[in-house]
């Protein structure tokens, strides 16, 4: 069975700078985008796959082997995890998204994987629920903030993948003070993390950056399903990229119940 699609372009290290990936990535809004080029290059060595819809259409999909996925999904070793999927706005958006989901599905079938998985919801690191696939996909689990782990089971038997249940323990393990946790996948998010921390430290608040440096760390220590950017205050998740330094400082100053 052929897993290549005639209406998509494969992005790889040798072709990366000759494709439209950087332009499309920047044009299709997402809190975790645009991706850090160096981060992506490191992930290609781990099996990352990127496909673009052929111009003039706008769309991209990134997927990885579940064992090396940068999202905290349990039981994904025999699965393919869709890291990101975005398309241009308009009446054909759903059709464009369906074709990209199909690309991941065909790839997984070709290589004998048992399932295709993705995390949908709002916020950095999640695929928009508006682009979620339809028939044949199931909601396998739910996480904080309305995040859903969705999956298409291709062959079994297999234990269904799931999300962690120890979110509170993960956050508490980061200790006192303010901790901004990122994955490094977005240079802009890392810049924001450093700016927030510098502002808080300048005002006498204990703050540090916890950057998850590999897939194993993201799976074991990410405090939220999206993983890309989280703010933890005194061992409790406070929010994500929408929190300003002043809002974080205000919350950090409040007495804990």
C-alpha positions as CSV (number, residue, x, y, z in Angstrom):
1,X,0.0,0.0,0.0
2,X,1.4,3.4,-1.0
3,X,1.6,5.9,1.8
4,X,2.6,8.9,-0.3
5,X,0.0,11.5,-1.3
6,X,0.0,13.2,-4.6
7,X,-1.4,16.5,-3.2
8,X,1.2,16.9,-0.4
9,X,4.9,17.8,-0.3
10,X,7.2,15.9,2.0
11,X,9.5,18.2,4.1
12,X,12.8,16.7,5.1
13,X,16.2,18.1,6.3
14,X,17.7,18.2,2.8
15,X,14.6,19.9,1.3
16,X,13.5,22.0,4.3
17,X,14.8,25.4,3.1
18,X,13.5,24.8,-0.4
19,X,9.9,24.2,0.7
20,X,7.2,26.6,1.8
21,X,7.2,25.2,5.3
22,X,8.5,28.3,7.1
23,X,6.1,30.6,5.3
24,X,3.1,28.3,5.9
25,X,4.0,27.7,9.5
26,X,4.2,31.4,10.1
27,X,1.0,32.2,8.2
28,X,-1.2,29.5,10.0
29,X,-1.8,30.9,13.4
30,X,-1.2,28.8,16.5
31,X,0.1,29.5,20.0
32,X,3.0,27.1,19.6
33,X,4.0,28.4,16.1
34,X,6.1,29.1,14.3
35,X,8.3,26.1,15.1
36,X,11.9,26.5,16.1
37,X,14.0,25.3,13.1
38,X,16.7,23.8,15.3
39,X,14.1,21.9,17.3
40,X,12.6,20.5,14.2
41,X,15.9,19.4,12.9
42,X,16.5,17.5,16.1
43,X,13.2,15.8,15.8
44,X,13.8,14.6,12.2
45,X,16.4,12.2,13.7
46,X,13.6,10.8,15.9
47,X,11.3,10.0,13.0
48,X,9.4,13.3,12.7
49,X,7.4,13.5,9.4
50,X,6.1,16.8,7.9
51,X,3.7,17.2,5.0
52,X,2.5,20.3,3.3
53,X,-0.5,20.7,1.1
54,X,0.6,21.7,-2.3
55,X,0.4,25.4,-3.2
56,X,-1.9,27.3,-3.5
57,X,-3.6,25.5,-0.6
58,X,-2.3,26.1,2.9
59,X,-2.0,23.3,5.3
60,X,0.5,21.3,7.3
61,X,0.7,18.2,9.4
62,X,3.5,16.9,11.7
63,X,3.5,13.4,13.2
64,X,5.9,11.2,15.1
65,X,6.3,7.7,16.4
66,X,4.4,7.5,19.7
67,X,7.4,6.4,21.7
68,X,9.2,9.7,20.7
69,X,6.2,12.0,20.8
70,X,6.6,15.3,22.7
71,X,3.2,15.0,24.3
72,X,2.3,13.2,27.6
73,X,0.3,10.2,26.2
74,X,0.5,6.9,27.9
75,X,0.5,3.6,25.9
76,X,1.4,5.2,22.6
77,X,4.4,3.1,21.8
78,X,2.6,1.3,18.9
79,X,0.9,4.4,17.6
80,X,1.6,7.4,15.5
81,X,1.0,10.8,17.2
82,X,-0.1,13.8,15.2
83,X,1.9,16.7,16.8
84,X,0.3,19.5,14.8
85,X,-2.3,20.0,12.1
86,X,-3.3,23.4,10.7
87,X,-5.0,24.6,7.5
88,X,-6.0,27.9,6.0
89,X,-9.4,29.4,6.9
90,X,-12.3,29.2,4.5
91,X,-15.0,26.9,3.2
92,X,-12.5,24.2,2.3
93,X,-10.8,24.1,5.7
94,X,-12.5,20.9,6.8
95,X,-11.7,19.1,3.5
96,X,-8.1,20.2,3.7
97,X,-7.9,19.0,7.3
98,X,-9.5,15.6,6.3
99,X,-6.8,15.1,3.6
100,X,-4.0,15.8,6.1
101,X,-5.5,13.4,8.7
102,X,-5.7,10.8,5.8
103,X,-1.9,11.3,5.2
104,X,-1.1,10.4,8.8
105,X,-3.5,7.4,8.6
106,X,-2.0,6.0,5.5
107,X,1.5,6.4,6.9
108,X,0.6,4.5,10.0
109,X,-1.1,1.7,8.1
110,X,1.9,1.4,5.7
111,X,4.3,0.9,8.6
112,X,2.0,-1.5,10.5
113,X,1.2,0.8,13.5
114,X,-1.8,0.1,15.6
115,X,-3.3,3.5,16.0
116,X,-3.2,7.2,15.1
117,X,-3.5,9.6,18.1
118,X,-3.8,13.4,18.6
119,X,-4.6,15.9,21.3
120,X,-7.3,18.4,20.5
121,X,-8.4,21.5,22.4
122,X,-7.5,25.1,22.8
123,X,-4.1,26.4,23.8
124,X,-0.4,26.0,22.9
125,X,0.5,22.5,21.7
126,X,-3.0,21.3,20.9
127,X,-4.8,20.8,17.6
128,X,-7.9,22.9,17.2
129,X,-11.1,21.0,17.9
130,X,-12.6,22.6,14.8
131,X,-10.2,20.5,12.7
132,X,-10.8,17.2,14.6
133,X,-11.5,14.2,12.3
134,X,-14.8,12.5,12.1
135,X,-16.0,9.0,11.4
136,X,-13.7,6.3,12.6
137,X,-12.1,8.4,15.3
138,X,-12.9,8.0,19.0
139,X,-12.4,10.1,22.1
140,X,-10.1,7.9,24.1
141,X,-9.6,10.1,27.2
142,X,-10.1,13.6,28.5
143,X,-7.7,15.9,30.3
144,X,-7.5,19.3,32.0
145,X,-9.1,22.3,30.3
146,X,-11.3,20.2,28.0
147,X,-8.4,18.6,26.2
148,X,-9.4,15.4,24.4
149,X,-7.1,12.5,23.4
150,X,-8.6,11.2,20.1
151,X,-7.6,8.1,18.3
152,X,-8.2,5.9,15.3
153,X,-7.5,2.2,16.1
154,X,-6.1,0.5,13.0
155,X,-5.4,-3.0,14.4
156,X,-5.6,-4.8,17.7
157,X,-5.8,-6.1,20.2
158,X,-4.2,-3.2,22.1
159,X,-4.7,-1.4,25.4
160,X,-6.2,2.0,24.6
161,X,-3.8,4.9,25.0
162,X,-4.7,7.4,27.7
163,X,-3.6,10.6,29.4
164,X,-1.8,10.7,32.7
165,X,-3.8,11.3,35.9
166,X,-1.0,12.7,38.0
167,X,-1.1,16.3,36.8
168,X,-1.2,17.6,40.4
169,X,1.9,15.6,41.4
170,X,3.8,16.8,38.3
171,X,3.1,20.4,39.1
172,X,3.9,19.9,42.8
173,X,7.3,18.3,41.9
174,X,8.4,21.6,40.4
175,X,8.5,23.1,43.9
176,X,7.9,26.6,45.3
177,X,7.9,29.9,43.4
178,X,7.0,30.5,39.7
179,X,8.1,27.9,37.1
180,X,7.5,28.5,33.4
181,X,7.7,25.1,31.6
182,X,8.3,24.9,27.9
183,X,9.4,22.3,25.3
184,X,11.6,24.5,23.2
185,X,9.5,23.8,20.1
186,X,8.7,27.5,19.7
187,X,11.4,30.1,19.9
188,X,8.8,32.8,20.6
189,X,7.4,30.8,23.6
190,X,10.9,30.4,25.0
191,X,11.6,34.1,24.5
192,X,8.3,34.9,26.3
193,X,9.2,32.5,29.1
194,X,12.6,34.2,29.6
195,X,11.1,37.6,29.6
196,X,8.5,36.7,32.2
197,X,11.1,35.2,34.4
198,X,13.4,38.2,34.1
199,X,10.5,40.5,35.0
200,X,9.5,38.5,38.0
201,X,13.0,38.1,39.3
202,X,13.6,41.9,38.9
203,X,10.6,42.4,41.2
204,X,11.9,40.0,43.9
205,X,9.8,37.0,42.9
206,X,11.4,33.5,42.8
207,X,11.1,32.3,39.2
208,X,12.8,29.8,36.9
209,X,12.5,28.2,33.5
210,X,11.9,24.5,33.2
211,X,12.7,23.5,29.6
212,X,11.8,19.9,28.7
213,X,14.8,18.8,26.6
214,X,13.6,15.5,25.1
215,X,10.5,13.4,24.4
216,X,11.0,11.3,27.6
217,X,11.0,14.4,29.7
218,X,7.9,15.8,28.0
219,X,6.0,12.5,28.5
220,X,7.0,12.1,32.1
221,X,7.0,15.7,33.4
222,X,4.7,18.0,31.3
223,X,2.2,19.5,33.6
224,X,-0.5,19.9,30.9
225,X,-1.4,17.8,27.8
226,X,-0.3,20.5,25.3
227,X,3.1,20.7,27.0
228,X,4.4,23.7,24.9
229,X,4.0,26.4,27.6
230,X,2.7,26.2,31.1
231,X,2.9,28.5,34.2
232,X,3.1,26.8,37.6
233,X,2.9,28.8,40.8
234,X,3.9,27.2,44.1
235,X,3.3,23.7,42.7
236,X,0.0,24.4,41.1
237,X,-0.8,25.0,37.4
238,X,-1.9,28.6,36.9
239,X,-2.3,28.8,33.2
240,X,-0.5,29.2,29.9
241,X,0.8,31.8,27.5
242,X,-2.1,34.2,28.1
243,X,-0.8,35.0,31.6
244,X,1.2,38.2,31.8
245,X,4.1,38.8,34.2
246,X,1.9,41.2,36.2
247,X,-0.9,38.6,36.5
248,X,1.5,35.9,37.6
249,X,3.1,38.2,40.1
250,X,-0.4,39.1,41.5
251,X,-1.3,35.4,41.8
252,X,2.0,34.5,43.4
253,X,1.5,37.2,46.0
254,X,-1.9,35.8,47.1
255,X,-1.9,33.6,50.2
256,X,-2.6,30.0,49.4
257,X,-5.9,28.6,50.6
